[in-house]
């Protein structure tokens, strides 16, 4: 059995597997620029991979009393993974334990915080993306286990210009990803984060990347040939996995649509693999942009205000906040111990941004002709 070590924020994982399940962790790690490794703040977690038959997985979960989600997505049904679950002991005697069976994926996860172990049981005949889902389990546990240092988290994309990070804030459909990819492909920015950032409470100035997936409307994919190459590579990955399993995977055409229901998603490492551009793991904060995309905006781009994050109010960042019980990363594993260590998310993020006191721009721009003017505003 091979043992490999992997790091996400302040969590370290030791993966024990005889089946090559570290490959997705390694792809993600290779997509980032090398950075000094800091001490872990949470206990190391062992991930042990075992093979089992589909019948054995079904039998193991036959008496589980609950139903739980492993991962949730508003736009992508194939990420709404759920199945029978064992929630452990609500009284706390078995605090930090939980298990979930994903019949459609041929996988069963058992987590035990007391043993600091995640056991993963895989049916190799039906598990098309086992390494990727083991990585997803580690991401989930990282968010729930993270200590006070990474308590503040924002729904934002981020790029690095001249060594410092600009954040594009907003909820789903706010144009964060479009501004991110335009700055990377057309203005020489380096990528930091696709969809989420964590604010470093220890130094009060650094923002950290979170390995979110690339998510774009098909119209935006068509607008950028380089982005299309990334998504084509993701489709080839998917086709290859289906062919290996003796299944078919149709190649759908891209529609020139900017509707949420016509979005696609690929792993973040594909940006680095296709473009040769590595993500920056962390950078000091340069400023924040609150943008509204308005097709046909006559002026192209309009700067409404150029203030400071010191004056931000809760309403200004409300659509960029995540609740403590993040719905996209359900707590199927039962490990809620980290919640007691962290301050309330909104207060932590708002306090951090106010203390940073960096430029805060509020703009409206046309998604086609307004984007060239954004770089000029950031260079002011």
RODO-2510 file (C-alpha; in nm, 4 decimals, decimal comma):
residues 380
     n   res          X          Y          Z
     1     x     0,0000     0,0000     0,0000
     2     x     0,1319     0,3428    -0,0963
     3     x     0,1214     0,6376     0,1432
     4     x     0,1210     0,9972     0,0210
     5     x     0,0819     1,3274     0,2066
     6     x    -0,1385     1,6119     0,0920
     7     x    -0,2103     1,9579     0,2296
     8     x    -0,5207     2,1786     0,2072
     9     x    -0,5073     2,5046     0,4054
    10     x    -0,4310     2,4044     0,7666
    11     x    -0,5201     2,0346     0,7233
    12     x    -0,2824     1,7555     0,6302
    13     x    -0,3982     1,4211     0,4931
    14     x    -0,2120     1,0928     0,4726
    15     x    -0,3625     0,8867     0,1925
    16     x    -0,3107     0,5104     0,2142
    17     x    -0,4080     0,3344    -0,1068
    18     x    -0,2841     0,0526    -0,3265
    19     x    -0,4951     0,1725    -0,6183
    20     x    -0,3362     0,4994    -0,7343
    21     x    -0,5975     0,7236    -0,5716
    22     x    -0,3530     1,0095    -0,5088
    23     x    -0,3507     1,1204    -0,8723
    24     x    -0,6232     1,3851    -0,8401
    25     x    -0,4601     1,5370    -0,5300
    26     x    -0,1352     1,5526    -0,7265
    27     x    -0,3021     1,7233    -1,0257
    28     x    -0,4416     1,9941    -0,8001
    29     x    -0,1070     2,0437    -0,6240
    30     x     0,0796     2,0755    -0,9558
    31     x    -0,1578     2,3516    -1,0673
    32     x    -0,0232     2,5863    -0,7953
    33     x     0,3023     2,7768    -0,7732
    34     x     0,5382     2,6245    -0,5139
    35     x     0,5072     2,7871    -0,1722
    36     x     0,6605     2,7359     0,1741
    37     x     0,4769     2,4736     0,3783
    38     x     0,3533     2,6066     0,7113
    39     x     0,2772     2,4003     1,0240
    40     x    -0,0654     2,2379     1,0360
    41     x    -0,3156     2,3740     1,2862
    42     x    -0,5445     2,0697     1,2841
    43     x    -0,4535     1,7053     1,3526
    44     x    -0,3431     1,5046     1,0519
    45     x    -0,6159     1,2804     0,9085
    46     x    -0,5567     0,9336     0,7646
    47     x    -0,7532     0,8410     0,4519
    48     x    -0,7565     0,4650     0,3995
    49     x    -0,8885     0,3218     0,0727
    50     x    -1,0386    -0,0282     0,0536
    51     x    -1,1971    -0,2210    -0,2329
    52     x    -1,5377    -0,3847    -0,1916
    53     x    -1,8152    -0,5200    -0,4102
    54     x    -2,1370    -0,3321    -0,4802
    55     x    -2,3276    -0,5913    -0,2733
    56     x    -2,0956    -0,5393     0,0236
    57     x    -2,1482    -0,1629     0,0107
    58     x    -2,5261    -0,2038    -0,0035
    59     x    -2,5214    -0,4482     0,2893
    60     x    -2,3047    -0,2145     0,4975
    61     x    -2,5556     0,0689     0,4588
    62     x    -2,8732    -0,1407     0,4724
    63     x    -2,9763    -0,0301     0,8229
    64     x    -2,8591     0,3299     0,8089
    65     x    -3,1460     0,5462     0,9319
    66     x    -3,0820     0,8717     0,7508
    67     x    -3,0276     1,0233     0,4089
    68     x    -2,7581     1,2829     0,3490
    69     x    -2,5867     1,4886     0,0829
    70     x    -2,2187     1,4440     0,0072
    71     x    -2,1972     1,7556    -0,2090
    72     x    -2,4491     2,0071    -0,3389
    73     x    -2,4574     2,2248    -0,6506
    74     x    -2,7268     2,4606    -0,7743
    75     x    -2,6120     2,4377    -1,1369
    76     x    -2,4758     2,0858    -1,1801
    77     x    -2,7016     1,7884    -1,1032
    78     x    -2,4101     1,5436    -1,1250
    79     x    -2,2611     1,7091    -0,8145
    80     x    -2,5775     1,6675    -0,6074
    81     x    -2,4439     1,3453    -0,4608
    82     x    -2,6482     1,1844    -0,1846
    83     x    -2,7325     0,8509    -0,0317
    84     x    -2,8002     0,6514     0,2860
    85     x    -2,6136     0,7874     0,5869
    86     x    -2,5178     0,6983     0,9420
    87     x    -2,5111     1,0269     1,1362
    88     x    -2,3319     0,8792     1,4372
    89     x    -2,4433     0,9659     1,7897
    90     x    -2,6173     1,3066     1,8176
    91     x    -2,5555     1,3060     2,1938
    92     x    -2,1872     1,3616     2,1318
    93     x    -2,0596     1,0287     2,2654
    94     x    -1,9408     0,9569     1,9136
    95     x    -1,8906     1,3184     1,8167
    96     x    -1,7211     1,3637     1,4823
    97     x    -1,8408     1,0365     1,3338
    98     x    -2,0518     0,9888     1,0258
    99     x    -2,0820     0,7797     0,7131
   100     x    -2,2466     0,8005     0,3727
   101     x    -2,3018     0,5562     0,0871
   102     x    -2,3104     0,6871    -0,2700
   103     x    -2,4697     0,4003    -0,4659
   104     x    -2,4429     0,5784    -0,8011
   105     x    -2,0692     0,6313    -0,7532
   106     x    -1,9808     0,2925    -0,6057
   107     x    -1,8331     0,4487    -0,2917
   108     x    -1,8890     0,4466     0,0845
   109     x    -1,7205     0,6876     0,3272
   110     x    -1,6807     0,6370     0,7056
   111     x    -1,5332     0,9181     0,9150
   112     x    -1,4164     0,8876     1,2760
   113     x    -1,2708     1,2012     1,4324
   114     x    -1,1518     1,0168     1,7444
   115     x    -0,9359     0,7896     1,5301
   116     x    -0,8551     1,0788     1,2938
   117     x    -0,9441     0,8502     1,0058
   118     x    -1,1591     0,8494     0,6924
   119     x    -1,2180     0,5010     0,5522
   120     x    -1,3195     0,4946     0,1859
   121     x    -1,4700     0,1755     0,0421
   122     x    -1,4764     0,1585    -0,3380
   123     x    -1,6444    -0,0766    -0,5812
   124     x    -1,3836    -0,0649    -0,8629
   125     x    -1,6364    -0,1903    -1,1188
   126     x    -1,8576     0,1165    -1,0795
   127     x    -1,6385     0,3986    -0,9438
   128     x    -1,5521     0,6237    -1,2390
   129     x    -1,4176     0,9149    -1,0342
   130     x    -1,3020     0,7695    -0,7044
   131     x    -0,9819     0,9762    -0,6774
   132     x    -1,1747     1,2967    -0,7468
   133     x    -1,4410     1,2176    -0,4859
   134     x    -1,1779     1,1310    -0,2256
   135     x    -1,0346     1,4765    -0,2925
   136     x    -1,3857     1,6227    -0,2486
   137     x    -1,4175     1,4489     0,0868
   138     x    -1,0848     1,5995     0,1924
   139     x    -1,1993     1,9468     0,0763
   140     x    -1,5183     1,9108     0,2773
   141     x    -1,3342     1,8050     0,5912
   142     x    -1,0834     2,0874     0,5458
   143     x    -1,3579     2,3506     0,5466
   144     x    -1,5303     2,2044     0,8515
   145     x    -1,2044     2,1430     1,0434
   146     x    -1,0324     2,4716     0,9641
   147     x    -0,9176     2,6780     1,2604
   148     x    -0,9693     3,0470     1,3472
   149     x    -0,6950     3,1548     1,1065
   150     x    -0,9142     3,0753     0,8059
   151     x    -1,2534     3,1573     0,9567
   152     x    -1,3344     3,4452     0,7158
   153     x    -1,4331     3,3164     0,3721
   154     x    -1,5819     3,5037     0,0769
   155     x    -1,7673     3,4120    -0,2406
   156     x    -1,5201     3,5770    -0,4764
   157     x    -1,2896     3,5162    -0,7672
   158     x    -0,9399     3,6605    -0,7394
   159     x    -0,6468     3,7521    -0,9629
   160     x    -0,2976     3,8760    -0,8858
   161     x    -0,1598     4,1937    -1,0445
   162     x     0,1845     4,3259    -0,9533
   163     x     0,2087     4,0795    -0,6667
   164     x    -0,1211     4,1647    -0,4960
   165     x    -0,4740     4,0235    -0,5196
   166     x    -0,7908     4,1872    -0,6460
   167     x    -1,1176     4,0253    -0,5396
   168     x    -1,4348     4,0254    -0,7502
   169     x    -1,7203     3,9843    -0,5024
   170     x    -2,0723     3,8598    -0,5596
   171     x    -2,3166     3,5737    -0,5489
   172     x    -2,3946     3,3252    -0,8250
   173     x    -2,4334     3,4896    -1,1663
   174     x    -2,2662     3,8159    -1,0618
   175     x    -1,9953     3,7908    -1,3293
   176     x    -1,7059     3,7058    -1,0968
   177     x    -1,5791     3,4238    -1,3161
   178     x    -1,6082     3,6298    -1,6354
   179     x    -1,3980     3,9112    -1,4905
   180     x    -1,1511     3,6557    -1,3540
   181     x    -1,0930     3,4828    -1,6879
   182     x    -1,0795     3,8098    -1,8821
   183     x    -0,8105     3,9473    -1,6520
   184     x    -0,6094     3,6245    -1,6823
   185     x    -0,6436     3,5769    -2,0591
   186     x    -0,6433     3,9376    -2,1801
   187     x    -0,4568     4,1427    -1,9198
   188     x    -0,1768     3,9219    -1,7913
   189     x    -0,3129     3,8661    -1,4412
   190     x    -0,2249     3,5481    -1,2561
   191     x    -0,5091     3,3313    -1,1253
   192     x    -0,5603     3,2998    -0,7512
   193     x    -0,9150     3,1698    -0,7012
   194     x    -1,2119     3,0786    -0,9199
   195     x    -1,4968     3,1108    -0,6729
   196     x    -1,3863     3,1285    -0,3076
   197     x    -1,1111     3,2915    -0,1060
   198     x    -1,0135     3,2647     0,2581
   199     x    -0,8889     3,5668     0,4507
   200     x    -0,5850     3,5112     0,6718
   201     x    -0,6841     3,6200     1,0226
   202     x    -0,3265     3,5802     1,1480
   203     x    -0,1627     3,8457     0,9309
   204     x    -0,4735     4,0478     0,8399
   205     x    -0,3569     4,1068     0,4841
   206     x    -0,3256     3,7797     0,2883
   207     x    -0,5965     3,6062     0,0867
   208     x    -0,5711     3,2342     0,0179
   209     x    -0,6854     3,0354    -0,2816
   210     x    -0,9509     2,7662    -0,2492
   211     x    -0,9516     2,4966    -0,5231
   212     x    -1,2993     2,5660    -0,6604
   213     x    -1,3949     2,4331    -1,0006
   214     x    -1,4125     2,6492    -1,3132
   215     x    -1,7782     2,7221    -1,3900
   216     x    -1,8880     2,9141    -1,7014
   217     x    -2,1891     2,9747    -1,9194
   218     x    -2,1471     2,8202    -2,2630
   219     x    -2,1616     3,1636    -2,4264
   220     x    -1,8599     3,2779    -2,2253
   221     x    -1,6744     2,9600    -2,3221
   222     x    -1,7375     3,0407    -2,6892
   223     x    -1,6208     3,4006    -2,6375
   224     x    -1,2712     3,2914    -2,5294
   225     x    -1,0926     3,0339    -2,7508
   226     x    -0,8468     2,9579    -2,4689
   227     x    -1,1334     2,8873    -2,2298
   228     x    -1,2904     2,6576    -2,4861
   229     x    -0,9658     2,4601    -2,5029
   230     x    -0,9858     2,4141    -2,1246
   231     x    -1,3435     2,2869    -2,1379
   232     x    -1,2688     2,0673    -2,4405
   233     x    -0,9891     1,9085    -2,2363
   234     x    -1,2344     1,8489    -1,9523
   235     x    -1,4766     1,6826    -2,1916
   236     x    -1,1994     1,4573    -2,3226
   237     x    -1,1211     1,3574    -1,9624
   238     x    -1,4859     1,2675    -1,9100
   239     x    -1,5060     1,0754    -2,2382
   240     x    -1,1916     0,8810    -2,1509
   241     x    -1,3306     0,7747    -1,8127
   242     x    -1,6580     0,6633    -1,9696
   243     x    -1,4786     0,4701    -2,2455
   244     x    -1,2609     0,2949    -1,9866
   245     x    -1,5834     0,1856    -1,8175
   246     x    -1,7423     0,0739    -2,1456
   247     x    -1,9914     0,3618    -2,1472
   248     x    -2,0676     0,6393    -2,3942
   249     x    -2,0314     1,0134    -2,3449
   250     x    -2,1793     1,2418    -2,6097
   251     x    -1,9956     1,5579    -2,7099
   252     x    -2,2518     1,8378    -2,6768
   253     x    -2,2151     2,1562    -2,8763
   254     x    -2,1665     2,4853    -2,6942
   255     x    -2,4620     2,7220    -2,7177
   256     x    -2,4118     3,0977    -2,7250
   257     x    -2,6093     3,1269    -2,4056
   258     x    -2,5320     3,3191    -2,0889
   259     x    -2,8103     3,1572    -1,8846
   260     x    -2,7313     2,9794    -1,5590
   261     x    -2,8930     2,6586    -1,6860
   262     x    -2,6374     2,6476    -1,9688
   263     x    -2,3260     2,6393    -1,7532
   264     x    -2,0452     2,3845    -1,7574
   265     x    -1,7878     2,2898    -1,4985
   266     x    -1,4341     2,1490    -1,5101
   267     x    -1,1592     2,0833    -1,2582
   268     x    -0,9406     2,3866    -1,1756
   269     x    -0,6192     2,2036    -1,2636
   270     x    -0,7179     2,2066    -1,6319
   271     x    -0,6526     2,5812    -1,6501
   272     x    -0,2918     2,5221    -1,5488
   273     x    -0,2510     2,2117    -1,7641
   274     x    -0,3903     2,3679    -2,0824
   275     x    -0,2579     2,7237    -2,0496
   276     x     0,0598     2,6560    -1,8527
   277     x    -0,0474     2,9247    -1,6036
   278     x    -0,0169     2,8233    -1,2383
   279     x    -0,2452     2,9450    -0,9612
   280     x    -0,0999     3,1658    -0,6879
   281     x    -0,1726     3,0030    -0,3494
   282     x    -0,1801     3,3283    -0,1494
   283     x    -0,1174     3,7005    -0,1970
   284     x    -0,1610     4,0277    -0,0075
   285     x    -0,4897     4,2037    -0,0791
   286     x    -0,4740     4,4971    -0,3223
   287     x    -0,8436     4,5790    -0,3411
   288     x    -1,2030     4,4696    -0,3897
   289     x    -1,4346     4,5125    -0,6897
   290     x    -1,8124     4,4954    -0,6599
   291     x    -1,9270     4,4690    -1,0202
   292     x    -2,2629     4,4545    -1,1943
   293     x    -2,2667     4,3151    -1,5483
   294     x    -2,5216     4,4998    -1,7624
   295     x    -2,5439     4,3951    -2,1284
   296     x    -2,5669     4,7030    -2,3493
   297     x    -2,4408     4,9420    -2,0812
   298     x    -2,3990     5,2577    -2,2903
   299     x    -2,0815     5,3847    -2,1265
   300     x    -1,9071     5,0479    -2,1483
   301     x    -1,7916     5,0806    -1,7891
   302     x    -1,9009     5,3204    -1,5148
   303     x    -1,7217     5,3723    -1,1843
   304     x    -1,9879     5,4555    -0,9252
   305     x    -1,7612     5,4826    -0,6233
   306     x    -1,3966     5,4423    -0,5313
   307     x    -1,3814     5,4133    -0,1563
   308     x    -1,2138     5,1925     0,0995
   309     x    -1,3073     4,8592     0,2509
   310     x    -1,2803     5,0404     0,5845
   311     x    -1,6269     5,1812     0,5156
   312     x    -1,7986     4,8578     0,4121
   313     x    -2,1307     4,7637     0,5693
   314     x    -2,2802     4,4184     0,6058
   315     x    -2,5200     4,4799     0,3159
   316     x    -2,2245     4,5530     0,0866
   317     x    -2,0893     4,1987     0,1163
   318     x    -2,4039     4,0041     0,2087
   319     x    -2,4152     3,8171    -0,1231
   320     x    -2,0501     3,7156    -0,0842
   321     x    -2,0871     3,5518     0,2582
   322     x    -2,1222     3,1831     0,3413
   323     x    -2,3124     3,0613     0,6475
   324     x    -2,1306     2,8563     0,9082
   325     x    -2,3148     2,5433     0,7910
   326     x    -2,2120     2,5849     0,4271
   327     x    -2,4883     2,4160     0,2210
   328     x    -2,2534     2,3290    -0,0665
   329     x    -2,0369     2,1191     0,1688
   330     x    -2,2853     1,9214     0,3846
   331     x    -2,1585     1,7772     0,7125
   332     x    -2,2158     1,4098     0,6295
   333     x    -1,9033     1,3228     0,8326
   334     x    -2,0423     1,4703     1,1566
   335     x    -1,7297     1,6700     1,2446
   336     x    -1,8603     2,0087     1,3624
   337     x    -1,5888     2,0699     1,6232
   338     x    -1,4289     2,3489     1,4230
   339     x    -1,7422     2,5654     1,4454
   340     x    -1,6826     2,6404     1,8131
   341     x    -1,3312     2,7685     1,7363
   342     x    -1,4342     3,0170     1,4685
   343     x    -1,6113     3,3533     1,5006
   344     x    -1,9404     3,4217     1,3246
   345     x    -1,8646     3,4253     0,9466
   346     x    -2,0173     3,7630     0,8570
   347     x    -1,8561     3,9455     1,1478
   348     x    -1,5191     3,7828     1,0797
   349     x    -1,5162     3,8716     0,7090
   350     x    -1,6478     4,2250     0,7543
   351     x    -1,4074     4,2991     1,0381
   352     x    -1,1145     4,1690     0,8344
   353     x    -1,1993     4,3799     0,5281
   354     x    -1,2551     4,6930     0,7346
   355     x    -0,9204     4,6507     0,9069
   356     x    -0,7441     4,5934     0,5724
   357     x    -0,8551     4,9369     0,4457
   358     x    -0,7801     4,8699     0,0779
   359     x    -0,9514     5,0287    -0,2264
   360     x    -1,3092     4,9210    -0,2928
   361     x    -1,4531     4,9908    -0,6388
   362     x    -1,8198     4,9698    -0,7322
   363     x    -1,8724     4,9490    -1,1075
   364     x    -2,1232     4,8654    -1,3791
   365     x    -1,9912     4,7336    -1,7085
   366     x    -2,1032     4,5829    -2,0343
   367     x    -1,9782     4,2213    -2,0438
   368     x    -1,8305     4,2712    -2,3925
   369     x    -1,7065     4,6252    -2,4464
   370     x    -1,6653     4,7255    -2,0821
   371     x    -1,4035     4,4746    -1,9727
   372     x    -1,0987     4,6466    -2,1327
   373     x    -1,1584     4,9477    -1,9091
   374     x    -1,1421     4,7404    -1,5916
   375     x    -0,7641     4,6994    -1,6046
   376     x    -0,7259     5,0779    -1,6294
   377     x    -0,9316     5,1217    -1,3117
   378     x    -0,7237     4,8660    -1,1242
   379     x    -0,4003     5,0357    -1,2324
   380     x    -0,5059     5,3763    -1,0987
***
